[in-house]
Amino acid sequence: MRSRSLVLMYHQITEAGADPSGLAVSPKNFASQLSVLKERCEVVPLREIQLRSESRSKRPRVAITFDDGYADNGEVGAPILEAAGLPASFFITGIALDGQGEFWWDSLEHLILDLNDGSAPQDPFEVVIGGQRLRADLRTVEARMRAHKALNRRLRVRPPEEIAPVIEALSLHLGTKIQTCERHRLAGMDGIQSLARIPGMTIGSHTLSHPLMPSLHSEAKRHELIESRRLLTDATGESVVEFAFPYGNDGAFDDDSEAAIREAGYLLACRTVFGLVSRRTNPFQIPRAMVHDIGVQDFEGRLDNWFRGRA
Ligand SMILES: [Zn+2]
């Protein structure tokens, strides 16, 4: 039988502002995307995405997921889902549960993209990442966009303990403090607990520190998986059995991570690579489709493409 199931991936539901990574969907677009889904699909909890449909419905199945643990997930996204009567899974990092500061990629965005030609230093930012020298010119808007992209791409494949010193060094080079803002606010313990209490919302793990899993030693992988599961289970009083891999390419996944996820007691794991889901899909390698800030017509077009198996 032809597979027609799809898992959608969101990050933030908020009025975007500058959003160079395309992680935010506006509340208005999110609500209209949900109406499209309700009309055209059978929206099920993620854990049911591979079950045989109970209903006679010929409509394709969809599950909704969120990564990272931003505060807006529970404050804005979940109420819109609840009003529409739709379930979703939220993959929370230990960083978001802690609720202090911002993710490194948001700090990087502030440090570089909040600069203007007047405040940007004339000297380039020079740094060694993973043994490779990077020299980032910050003098013009175009140069800053390139620098932001290059640093983001190089840093995301490094372990967390190598990323933080680079962000610190950049902050020092610029002579500016690392900013925090409302848009990037993390959910924190209270936020996660309120989110978990909303009917239909399921909490899953997205690791403690959001590392690229294959960049970690076996022991560190297991710590990320076991400890995040324990913290979230304690926080919500529900057994946490869903996991999502940080970052979105083939380098974000390896067999040792899959084995560690099974051992840690999870029942499924999502990736960020695109694909449809069938009953034969490995439940520890569930592919997803990332949703952007688009209105009804564009979203319908994307859905058509996705169900034809096109990214
Ligand atoms: Zn911010």
py3Dmol code that shows the C-alpha trace and the ligand (Angstrom):
import py3Dmol

protein = """\
ATOM      1  CA  MET A   1       0.000   0.000   0.000  1.00  0.00           C
ATOM      2  CA  ARG A   2       1.242   3.463  -0.850  1.00  0.00           C
ATOM      3  CA  SER A   3       2.454   5.403   2.151  1.00  0.00           C
ATOM      4  CA  ARG A   4       0.945   8.792   2.666  1.00  0.00           C
ATOM      5  CA  SER A   5       1.970   9.722   6.193  1.00  0.00           C
ATOM      6  CA  LEU A   6       3.968  12.812   6.955  1.00  0.00           C
ATOM      7  CA  VAL A   7       5.535  14.337  10.073  1.00  0.00           C
ATOM      8  CA  LEU A   8       5.757  18.133  10.109  1.00  0.00           C
ATOM      9  CA  MET A   9       8.488  20.039  11.942  1.00  0.00           C
ATOM     10  CA  TYR A  10       8.091  23.496  13.457  1.00  0.00           C
ATOM     11  CA  HIS A  11      10.409  25.490  15.754  1.00  0.00           C
ATOM     12  CA  GLN A  12       8.752  28.756  16.753  1.00  0.00           C
ATOM     13  CA  ILE A  13       5.290  30.318  16.495  1.00  0.00           C
ATOM     14  CA  THR A  14       5.926  34.032  16.719  1.00  0.00           C
ATOM     15  CA  GLU A  15       5.879  37.219  14.672  1.00  0.00           C
ATOM     16  CA  ALA A  16       9.154  36.673  12.891  1.00  0.00           C
ATOM     17  CA  GLY A  17      11.078  39.948  12.648  1.00  0.00           C
ATOM     18  CA  ALA A  18      14.564  39.131  11.361  1.00  0.00           C
ATOM     19  CA  ASP A  19      14.642  35.364  10.978  1.00  0.00           C
ATOM     20  CA  PRO A  20      17.698  34.391   8.908  1.00  0.00           C
ATOM     21  CA  SER A  21      17.291  30.684   9.675  1.00  0.00           C
ATOM     22  CA  GLY A  22      13.581  30.614   8.773  1.00  0.00           C
ATOM     23  CA  LEU A  23      12.600  28.994  12.081  1.00  0.00           C
ATOM     24  CA  ALA A  24       9.533  31.116  12.879  1.00  0.00           C
ATOM     25  CA  VAL A  25       5.939  30.804  11.651  1.00  0.00           C
ATOM     26  CA  SER A  26       3.510  33.636  12.510  1.00  0.00           C
ATOM     27  CA  PRO A  27       0.489  32.765  14.701  1.00  0.00           C
ATOM     28  CA  LYS A  28      -1.811  33.755  11.824  1.00  0.00           C
ATOM     29  CA  ASN A  29      -0.089  31.490   9.297  1.00  0.00           C
ATOM     30  CA  PHE A  30       0.118  28.674  11.852  1.00  0.00           C
ATOM     31  CA  ALA A  31      -3.652  28.844  12.460  1.00  0.00           C
ATOM     32  CA  SER A  32      -4.376  28.773   8.713  1.00  0.00           C
ATOM     33  CA  GLN A  33      -1.951  25.889   8.178  1.00  0.00           C
ATOM     34  CA  LEU A  34      -3.824  23.943  10.869  1.00  0.00           C
ATOM     35  CA  SER A  35      -7.168  24.604   9.124  1.00  0.00           C
ATOM     36  CA  VAL A  36      -5.709  23.207   5.904  1.00  0.00           C
ATOM     37  CA  LEU A  37      -4.463  20.128   7.778  1.00  0.00           C
ATOM     38  CA  LYS A  38      -7.841  19.587   9.455  1.00  0.00           C
ATOM     39  CA  GLU A  39      -9.611  19.774   6.122  1.00  0.00           C
ATOM     40  CA  ARG A  40      -7.257  17.591   4.101  1.00  0.00           C
ATOM     41  CA  CYS A  41      -5.556  15.224   6.544  1.00  0.00           C
ATOM     42  CA  GLU A  42      -6.089  13.053   9.560  1.00  0.00           C
ATOM     43  CA  VAL A  43      -3.906  14.679  12.233  1.00  0.00           C
ATOM     44  CA  VAL A  44      -2.709  12.078  14.752  1.00  0.00           C
ATOM     45  CA  PRO A  45      -0.332  12.052  17.745  1.00  0.00           C
ATOM     46  CA  LEU A  46       3.212  11.264  16.604  1.00  0.00           C
ATOM     47  CA  ARG A  47       3.200   7.895  18.399  1.00  0.00           C
ATOM     48  CA  GLU A  48       0.301   6.807  16.122  1.00  0.00           C
ATOM     49  CA  ILE A  49       1.858   7.878  12.823  1.00  0.00           C
ATOM     50  CA  GLN A  50       2.812   4.305  11.908  1.00  0.00           C
ATOM     51  CA  LEU A  51      -0.304   2.543  13.216  1.00  0.00           C
ATOM     52  CA  ARG A  52      -2.917   1.221  10.836  1.00  0.00           C
ATOM     53  CA  SER A  53      -5.705   3.784  10.608  1.00  0.00           C
ATOM     54  CA  GLU A  54      -8.762   2.953  12.722  1.00  0.00           C
ATOM     55  CA  SER A  55     -10.957   5.210  10.673  1.00  0.00           C
ATOM     56  CA  ARG A  56     -12.151   4.517   7.137  1.00  0.00           C
ATOM     57  CA  SER A  57     -10.694   7.868   6.210  1.00  0.00           C
ATOM     58  CA  LYS A  58      -8.754   7.879   2.953  1.00  0.00           C
ATOM     59  CA  ARG A  59      -7.169  11.122   4.022  1.00  0.00           C
ATOM     60  CA  PRO A  60      -3.391  11.173   4.476  1.00  0.00           C
ATOM     61  CA  ARG A  61      -2.056  11.134   8.036  1.00  0.00           C
ATOM     62  CA  VAL A  62      -0.020  13.918   9.534  1.00  0.00           C
ATOM     63  CA  ALA A  63       1.709  14.400  12.894  1.00  0.00           C
ATOM     64  CA  ILE A  64       2.893  17.806  14.154  1.00  0.00           C
ATOM     65  CA  THR A  65       6.209  18.297  15.988  1.00  0.00           C
ATOM     66  CA  PHE A  66       8.219  21.187  17.454  1.00  0.00           C
ATOM     67  CA  ASP A  67      11.976  21.260  18.120  1.00  0.00           C
ATOM     68  CA  ASP A  68      14.144  23.087  20.696  1.00  0.00           C
ATOM     69  CA  GLY A  69      11.816  24.348  23.478  1.00  0.00           C
ATOM     70  CA  TYR A  70      11.168  28.049  22.853  1.00  0.00           C
ATOM     71  CA  ALA A  71       8.696  29.715  25.250  1.00  0.00           C
ATOM     72  CA  ASP A  72       6.301  30.572  22.402  1.00  0.00           C
ATOM     73  CA  ASN A  73       5.606  26.856  21.818  1.00  0.00           C
ATOM     74  CA  GLY A  74       3.543  26.628  24.995  1.00  0.00           C
ATOM     75  CA  GLU A  75       2.358  30.248  25.152  1.00  0.00           C
ATOM     76  CA  VAL A  76       1.314  30.734  21.511  1.00  0.00           C
ATOM     77  CA  GLY A  77       1.542  27.493  19.517  1.00  0.00           C
ATOM     78  CA  ALA A  78      -0.120  25.036  21.894  1.00  0.00           C
ATOM     79  CA  PRO A  79      -3.219  27.223  22.524  1.00  0.00           C
ATOM     80  CA  ILE A  80      -3.747  27.474  18.736  1.00  0.00           C
ATOM     81  CA  LEU A  81      -3.401  23.683  18.485  1.00  0.00           C
ATOM     82  CA  GLU A  82      -5.780  23.176  21.410  1.00  0.00           C
ATOM     83  CA  ALA A  83      -8.379  25.507  19.857  1.00  0.00           C
ATOM     84  CA  ALA A  84      -8.144  23.472  16.640  1.00  0.00           C
ATOM     85  CA  GLY A  85      -8.377  20.219  18.641  1.00  0.00           C
ATOM     86  CA  LEU A  86      -5.082  18.932  17.238  1.00  0.00           C
ATOM     87  CA  PRO A  87      -2.266  17.056  19.048  1.00  0.00           C
ATOM     88  CA  ALA A  88       1.485  17.744  18.795  1.00  0.00           C
ATOM     89  CA  SER A  89       4.824  16.574  20.162  1.00  0.00           C
ATOM     90  CA  PHE A  90       7.394  19.030  21.550  1.00  0.00           C
ATOM     91  CA  PHE A  91      11.081  18.075  21.621  1.00  0.00           C
ATOM     92  CA  ILE A  92      12.701  19.990  24.469  1.00  0.00           C
ATOM     93  CA  THR A  93      16.433  20.531  25.086  1.00  0.00           C
ATOM     94  CA  GLY A  94      17.920  20.601  28.577  1.00  0.00           C
ATOM     95  CA  ILE A  95      18.976  24.189  27.804  1.00  0.00           C
ATOM     96  CA  ALA A  96      15.322  25.188  27.338  1.00  0.00           C
ATOM     97  CA  LEU A  97      14.276  23.396  30.526  1.00  0.00           C
ATOM     98  CA  ASP A  98      16.940  25.393  32.360  1.00  0.00           C
ATOM     99  CA  GLY A  99      15.470  28.510  30.739  1.00  0.00           C
ATOM    100  CA  GLN A 100      18.548  30.786  31.046  1.00  0.00           C
ATOM    101  CA  GLY A 101      19.989  32.764  28.141  1.00  0.00           C
ATOM    102  CA  GLU A 102      19.562  31.841  24.497  1.00  0.00           C
ATOM    103  CA  PHE A 103      20.716  29.076  22.144  1.00  0.00           C
ATOM    104  CA  TRP A 104      24.167  29.701  20.677  1.00  0.00           C
ATOM    105  CA  TRP A 105      22.736  30.222  17.177  1.00  0.00           C
ATOM    106  CA  ASP A 106      20.466  32.977  18.482  1.00  0.00           C
ATOM    107  CA  SER A 107      23.413  34.622  20.292  1.00  0.00           C
ATOM    108  CA  LEU A 108      25.422  34.418  17.070  1.00  0.00           C
ATOM    109  CA  GLU A 109      22.562  36.055  15.189  1.00  0.00           C
ATOM    110  CA  HIS A 110      22.418  38.958  17.691  1.00  0.00           C
ATOM    111  CA  LEU A 111      26.183  39.475  17.816  1.00  0.00           C
ATOM    112  CA  ILE A 112      26.622  39.659  14.042  1.00  0.00           C
ATOM    113  CA  LEU A 113      23.316  40.677  12.507  1.00  0.00           C
ATOM    114  CA  ASP A 114      22.412  43.349  15.089  1.00  0.00           C
ATOM    115  CA  LEU A 115      25.591  45.209  14.068  1.00  0.00           C
ATOM    116  CA  ASN A 116      25.401  48.104  11.647  1.00  0.00           C
ATOM    117  CA  ASP A 117      28.119  49.696   9.531  1.00  0.00           C
ATOM    118  CA  GLY A 118      28.749  52.234  12.305  1.00  0.00           C
ATOM    119  CA  SER A 119      29.072  49.720  15.139  1.00  0.00           C
ATOM    120  CA  ALA A 120      30.884  46.943  13.217  1.00  0.00           C
ATOM    121  CA  PRO A 121      34.642  46.648  13.875  1.00  0.00           C
ATOM    122  CA  GLN A 122      37.051  47.304  11.009  1.00  0.00           C
ATOM    123  CA  ASP A 123      39.218  44.336  12.027  1.00  0.00           C
ATOM    124  CA  PRO A 124      38.020  40.911  10.914  1.00  0.00           C
ATOM    125  CA  PHE A 125      37.086  38.298  13.527  1.00  0.00           C
ATOM    126  CA  GLU A 126      39.703  35.553  13.355  1.00  0.00           C
ATOM    127  CA  VAL A 127      39.097  32.161  14.903  1.00  0.00           C
ATOM    128  CA  VAL A 128      40.108  28.512  14.592  1.00  0.00           C
ATOM    129  CA  ILE A 129      37.203  26.055  14.496  1.00  0.00           C
ATOM    130  CA  GLY A 130      37.933  22.342  14.360  1.00  0.00           C
ATOM    131  CA  GLY A 131      41.533  23.045  13.317  1.00  0.00           C
ATOM    132  CA  GLN A 132      40.444  25.342  10.469  1.00  0.00           C
ATOM    133  CA  ARG A 133      41.126  29.046  10.458  1.00  0.00           C
ATOM    134  CA  LEU A 134      38.205  31.378   9.714  1.00  0.00           C
ATOM    135  CA  ARG A 135      38.571  35.090   9.018  1.00  0.00           C
ATOM    136  CA  ALA A 136      35.241  36.883   9.102  1.00  0.00           C
ATOM    137  CA  ASP A 137      34.926  40.376   7.641  1.00  0.00           C
ATOM    138  CA  LEU A 138      32.117  42.227   9.440  1.00  0.00           C
ATOM    139  CA  ARG A 139      32.263  45.663   7.791  1.00  0.00           C
ATOM    140  CA  THR A 140      29.220  45.550   5.492  1.00  0.00           C
ATOM    141  CA  VAL A 141      25.728  43.998   5.635  1.00  0.00           C
ATOM    142  CA  GLU A 142      26.690  41.487   2.930  1.00  0.00           C
ATOM    143  CA  ALA A 143      29.926  40.570   4.727  1.00  0.00           C
ATOM    144  CA  ARG A 144      28.022  40.101   7.993  1.00  0.00           C
ATOM    145  CA  MET A 145      25.454  37.824   6.312  1.00  0.00           C
ATOM    146  CA  ARG A 146      28.318  35.718   4.919  1.00  0.00           C
ATOM    147  CA  ALA A 147      30.120  35.674   8.275  1.00  0.00           C
ATOM    148  CA  HIS A 148      26.931  34.613  10.088  1.00  0.00           C
ATOM    149  CA  LYS A 149      26.337  31.792   7.633  1.00  0.00           C
ATOM    150  CA  ALA A 150      29.954  30.573   7.699  1.00  0.00           C
ATOM    151  CA  LEU A 151      30.194  30.607  11.491  1.00  0.00           C
ATOM    152  CA  ASN A 152      26.824  28.875  11.882  1.00  0.00           C
ATOM    153  CA  ARG A 153      27.799  26.150   9.406  1.00  0.00           C
ATOM    154  CA  ARG A 154      31.238  25.549  10.958  1.00  0.00           C
ATOM    155  CA  LEU A 155      30.097  25.681  14.577  1.00  0.00           C
ATOM    156  CA  ARG A 156      27.105  23.344  14.351  1.00  0.00           C
ATOM    157  CA  VAL A 157      29.311  20.324  13.646  1.00  0.00           C
ATOM    158  CA  ARG A 158      31.490  20.971  16.709  1.00  0.00           C
ATOM    159  CA  PRO A 159      30.783  19.653  20.226  1.00  0.00           C
ATOM    160  CA  PRO A 160      29.063  22.176  22.577  1.00  0.00           C
ATOM    161  CA  GLU A 161      32.218  22.784  24.653  1.00  0.00           C
ATOM    162  CA  GLU A 162      33.964  24.107  21.511  1.00  0.00           C
ATOM    163  CA  ILE A 163      31.058  26.329  20.466  1.00  0.00           C
ATOM    164  CA  ALA A 164      30.655  28.427  23.622  1.00  0.00           C
ATOM    165  CA  PRO A 165      34.276  29.766  23.625  1.00  0.00           C
ATOM    166  CA  VAL A 166      33.896  30.937  20.002  1.00  0.00           C
ATOM    167  CA  ILE A 167      30.718  32.871  20.860  1.00  0.00           C
ATOM    168  CA  GLU A 168      32.578  34.365  23.867  1.00  0.00           C
ATOM    169  CA  ALA A 169      35.555  35.314  21.703  1.00  0.00           C
ATOM    170  CA  LEU A 170      33.270  36.978  19.156  1.00  0.00           C
ATOM    171  CA  SER A 171      31.516  38.938  21.902  1.00  0.00           C
ATOM    172  CA  LEU A 172      34.923  40.069  23.184  1.00  0.00           C
ATOM    173  CA  HIS A 173      36.081  41.036  19.672  1.00  0.00           C
ATOM    174  CA  LEU A 174      32.963  43.159  19.184  1.00  0.00           C
ATOM    175  CA  GLY A 175      33.083  44.613  22.683  1.00  0.00           C
ATOM    176  CA  THR A 176      29.374  43.799  23.114  1.00  0.00           C
ATOM    177  CA  LYS A 177      27.625  41.631  25.676  1.00  0.00           C
ATOM    178  CA  ILE A 178      25.675  38.579  24.543  1.00  0.00           C
ATOM    179  CA  GLN A 179      22.085  39.830  24.225  1.00  0.00           C
ATOM    180  CA  THR A 180      18.898  38.047  25.116  1.00  0.00           C
ATOM    181  CA  CYS A 181      15.532  38.979  23.652  1.00  0.00           C
ATOM    182  CA  GLU A 182      11.838  38.196  23.980  1.00  0.00           C
ATOM    183  CA  ARG A 183      11.648  36.456  20.611  1.00  0.00           C
ATOM    184  CA  HIS A 184      14.261  33.829  21.548  1.00  0.00           C
ATOM    185  CA  ARG A 185      13.055  33.297  25.125  1.00  0.00           C
ATOM    186  CA  LEU A 186      13.255  29.651  26.267  1.00  0.00           C
ATOM    187  CA  ALA A 187      10.354  27.858  27.935  1.00  0.00           C
ATOM    188  CA  GLY A 188      12.000  27.069  31.295  1.00  0.00           C
ATOM    189  CA  MET A 189      10.652  24.576  33.818  1.00  0.00           C
ATOM    190  CA  ASP A 190       7.331  26.419  34.365  1.00  0.00           C
ATOM    191  CA  GLY A 191       6.796  26.801  30.623  1.00  0.00           C
ATOM    192  CA  ILE A 192       7.388  23.100  29.961  1.00  0.00           C
ATOM    193  CA  GLN A 193       5.098  22.077  32.806  1.00  0.00           C
ATOM    194  CA  SER A 194       2.263  24.345  31.570  1.00  0.00           C
ATOM    195  CA  LEU A 195       2.749  23.060  28.034  1.00  0.00           C
ATOM    196  CA  ALA A 196       2.602  19.437  29.218  1.00  0.00           C
ATOM    197  CA  ARG A 197      -0.721  20.113  30.967  1.00  0.00           C
ATOM    198  CA  ILE A 198      -2.465  21.239  27.754  1.00  0.00           C
ATOM    199  CA  PRO A 199      -4.564  18.321  26.408  1.00  0.00           C
ATOM    200  CA  GLY A 200      -3.037  16.617  23.365  1.00  0.00           C
ATOM    201  CA  MET A 201       0.487  17.960  23.909  1.00  0.00           C
ATOM    202  CA  THR A 202       3.310  15.407  24.337  1.00  0.00           C
ATOM    203  CA  ILE A 203       6.790  16.220  25.638  1.00  0.00           C
ATOM    204  CA  GLY A 204       9.801  14.540  24.025  1.00  0.00           C
ATOM    205  CA  SER A 205      13.573  14.942  24.370  1.00  0.00           C
ATOM    206  CA  HIS A 206      15.880  16.909  22.074  1.00  0.00           C
ATOM    207  CA  THR A 207      19.019  16.115  24.166  1.00  0.00           C
ATOM    208  CA  LEU A 208      20.486  18.237  26.964  1.00  0.00           C
ATOM    209  CA  SER A 209      22.811  20.543  25.027  1.00  0.00           C
ATOM    210  CA  HIS A 210      21.639  20.219  21.388  1.00  0.00           C
ATOM    211  CA  PRO A 211      24.861  18.613  20.090  1.00  0.00           C
ATOM    212  CA  LEU A 212      25.431  17.081  16.693  1.00  0.00           C
ATOM    213  CA  MET A 213      25.133  13.518  18.026  1.00  0.00           C
ATOM    214  CA  PRO A 214      27.925  11.896  15.955  1.00  0.00           C
ATOM    215  CA  SER A 215      30.360  14.571  17.236  1.00  0.00           C
ATOM    216  CA  LEU A 216      30.090  13.064  20.745  1.00  0.00           C
ATOM    217  CA  HIS A 217      31.851  10.102  22.302  1.00  0.00           C
ATOM    218  CA  SER A 218      29.650   7.141  23.090  1.00  0.00           C
ATOM    219  CA  GLU A 219      29.548   7.955  26.807  1.00  0.00           C
ATOM    220  CA  ALA A 220      28.544  11.578  26.192  1.00  0.00           C
ATOM    221  CA  LYS A 221      25.786  10.477  23.800  1.00  0.00           C
ATOM    222  CA  ARG A 222      24.328   8.220  26.445  1.00  0.00           C
ATOM    223  CA  HIS A 223      24.457  10.989  29.029  1.00  0.00           C
ATOM    224  CA  GLU A 224      22.575  13.392  26.695  1.00  0.00           C
ATOM    225  CA  LEU A 225      19.872  10.779  26.098  1.00  0.00           C
ATOM    226  CA  ILE A 226      19.423   9.321  29.571  1.00  0.00           C
ATOM    227  CA  GLU A 227      19.723  12.560  31.551  1.00  0.00           C
ATOM    228  CA  SER A 228      17.386  14.598  29.312  1.00  0.00           C
ATOM    229  CA  ARG A 229      14.802  11.821  29.462  1.00  0.00           C
ATOM    230  CA  ARG A 230      15.077  11.696  33.254  1.00  0.00           C
ATOM    231  CA  LEU A 231      14.792  15.499  33.674  1.00  0.00           C
ATOM    232  CA  LEU A 232      11.746  15.770  31.381  1.00  0.00           C
ATOM    233  CA  THR A 233      10.052  12.757  32.934  1.00  0.00           C
ATOM    234  CA  ASP A 234      10.571  14.302  36.406  1.00  0.00           C
ATOM    235  CA  ALA A 235       9.334  17.700  35.185  1.00  0.00           C
ATOM    236  CA  THR A 236       6.141  16.430  33.559  1.00  0.00           C
ATOM    237  CA  GLY A 237       5.329  13.311  35.582  1.00  0.00           C
ATOM    238  CA  GLU A 238       4.881  11.469  32.279  1.00  0.00           C
ATOM    239  CA  SER A 239       7.282   8.874  30.893  1.00  0.00           C
ATOM    240  CA  VAL A 240       9.157  10.559  28.015  1.00  0.00           C
ATOM    241  CA  VAL A 241       9.570   8.131  25.107  1.00  0.00           C
ATOM    242  CA  GLU A 242       9.937  10.365  22.026  1.00  0.00           C
ATOM    243  CA  PHE A 243      13.234  11.809  20.806  1.00  0.00           C
ATOM    244  CA  ALA A 244      14.370  14.100  17.979  1.00  0.00           C
ATOM    245  CA  PHE A 245      17.927  14.422  16.656  1.00  0.00           C
ATOM    246  CA  PRO A 246      19.416  17.928  16.748  1.00  0.00           C
ATOM    247  CA  TYR A 247      20.363  19.476  13.390  1.00  0.00           C
ATOM    248  CA  GLY A 248      19.258  18.642   9.944  1.00  0.00           C
ATOM    249  CA  ASN A 249      21.496  16.672   7.666  1.00  0.00           C
ATOM    250  CA  ASP A 250      22.845  13.170   7.240  1.00  0.00           C
ATOM    251  CA  GLY A 251      25.857  14.050   9.406  1.00  0.00           C
ATOM    252  CA  ALA A 252      23.443  14.497  12.329  1.00  0.00           C
ATOM    253  CA  PHE A 253      22.796  10.767  12.538  1.00  0.00           C
ATOM    254  CA  ASP A 254      24.833   7.617  13.142  1.00  0.00           C
ATOM    255  CA  ASP A 255      24.139   3.996  14.093  1.00  0.00           C
ATOM    256  CA  ASP A 256      25.701   4.312  17.546  1.00  0.00           C
ATOM    257  CA  SER A 257      23.231   7.119  18.342  1.00  0.00           C
ATOM    258  CA  GLU A 258      20.333   4.957  17.227  1.00  0.00           C
ATOM    259  CA  ALA A 259      21.503   2.098  19.475  1.00  0.00           C
ATOM    260  CA  ALA A 260      21.911   4.529  22.396  1.00  0.00           C
ATOM    261  CA  ILE A 261      18.388   5.912  21.862  1.00  0.00           C
ATOM    262  CA  ARG A 262      16.881   2.438  22.023  1.00  0.00           C
ATOM    263  CA  GLU A 263      18.912   1.567  25.131  1.00  0.00           C
ATOM    264  CA  ALA A 264      17.846   4.777  26.873  1.00  0.00           C
ATOM    265  CA  GLY A 265      14.209   3.690  26.663  1.00  0.00           C
ATOM    266  CA  TYR A 266      12.834   5.814  23.847  1.00  0.00           C
ATOM    267  CA  LEU A 267      10.230   4.275  21.532  1.00  0.00           C
ATOM    268  CA  LEU A 268      10.765   6.506  18.501  1.00  0.00           C
ATOM    269  CA  ALA A 269      13.138   9.134  17.107  1.00  0.00           C
ATOM    270  CA  CYS A 270      12.652  11.836  14.490  1.00  0.00           C
ATOM    271  CA  ARG A 271      15.248  13.211  12.106  1.00  0.00           C
ATOM    272  CA  THR A 272      15.209  16.434  10.155  1.00  0.00           C
ATOM    273  CA  VAL A 273      15.813  14.862   6.753  1.00  0.00           C
ATOM    274  CA  PHE A 274      12.785  14.924   4.471  1.00  0.00           C
ATOM    275  CA  GLY A 275      10.708  11.855   3.663  1.00  0.00           C
ATOM    276  CA  LEU A 276       7.279  10.238   3.929  1.00  0.00           C
ATOM    277  CA  VAL A 277       6.553   7.722   6.684  1.00  0.00           C
ATOM    278  CA  SER A 278       5.285   4.206   6.063  1.00  0.00           C
ATOM    279  CA  ARG A 279       4.685   1.276   8.390  1.00  0.00           C
ATOM    280  CA  ARG A 280       8.076  -0.031   7.278  1.00  0.00           C
ATOM    281  CA  THR A 281       9.954   3.143   8.236  1.00  0.00           C
ATOM    282  CA  ASN A 282      12.461   2.535  11.027  1.00  0.00           C
ATOM    283  CA  PRO A 283      10.717   4.169  14.046  1.00  0.00           C
ATOM    284  CA  PHE A 284      14.124   5.460  15.193  1.00  0.00           C
ATOM    285  CA  GLN A 285      14.696   7.274  11.897  1.00  0.00           C
ATOM    286  CA  ILE A 286      11.383   9.020  11.225  1.00  0.00           C
ATOM    287  CA  PRO A 287      11.869  11.669   8.516  1.00  0.00           C
ATOM    288  CA  ARG A 288      10.084  15.047   8.651  1.00  0.00           C
ATOM    289  CA  ALA A 289       9.166  18.056   6.546  1.00  0.00           C
ATOM    290  CA  MET A 290      10.075  21.523   7.825  1.00  0.00           C
ATOM    291  CA  VAL A 291       7.285  24.102   7.656  1.00  0.00           C
ATOM    292  CA  HIS A 292       8.067  27.747   6.896  1.00  0.00           C
ATOM    293  CA  ASP A 293       6.133  30.965   7.414  1.00  0.00           C
ATOM    294  CA  ILE A 294       3.728  30.567   4.490  1.00  0.00           C
ATOM    295  CA  GLY A 295       0.012  31.184   3.992  1.00  0.00           C
ATOM    296  CA  VAL A 296      -2.773  28.848   2.887  1.00  0.00           C
ATOM    297  CA  GLN A 297      -2.054  28.622  -0.847  1.00  0.00           C
ATOM    298  CA  ASP A 298       1.682  28.067  -0.524  1.00  0.00           C
ATOM    299  CA  PHE A 299       1.117  25.558   2.268  1.00  0.00           C
ATOM    300  CA  GLU A 300      -1.363  23.566   0.165  1.00  0.00           C
ATOM    301  CA  GLY A 301       1.223  23.493  -2.627  1.00  0.00           C
ATOM    302  CA  ARG A 302       3.928  22.296  -0.250  1.00  0.00           C
ATOM    303  CA  LEU A 303       1.632  19.564   1.119  1.00  0.00           C
ATOM    304  CA  ASP A 304       0.896  18.335  -2.428  1.00  0.00           C
ATOM    305  CA  ASN A 305       4.632  18.175  -3.138  1.00  0.00           C
ATOM    306  CA  TRP A 306       5.461  16.473   0.143  1.00  0.00           C
ATOM    307  CA  PHE A 307       2.819  13.798  -0.397  1.00  0.00           C
ATOM    308  CA  ARG A 308       4.342  13.187  -3.840  1.00  0.00           C
ATOM    309  CA  GLY A 309       7.617  12.571  -1.999  1.00  0.00           C
ATOM    310  CA  ARG A 310       9.283  15.831  -3.031  1.00  0.00           C
ATOM    311  CA  ALA A 311      11.140  17.921  -0.469  1.00  0.00           C
TER     312      ALA A 311
END
"""
ligand_1 = """\
1
ZN
Zn 17.498 36.743 20.946
"""
view = py3Dmol.view(width=600, height=400)
view.addModel(protein, "pdb")
view.setStyle({"model": 0}, {"cartoon": {"style": "trace"}})
view.addModel(ligand_1, "xyz")
view.setStyle({"model": 1}, {"stick": {}})
view.zoomTo()
view.show()
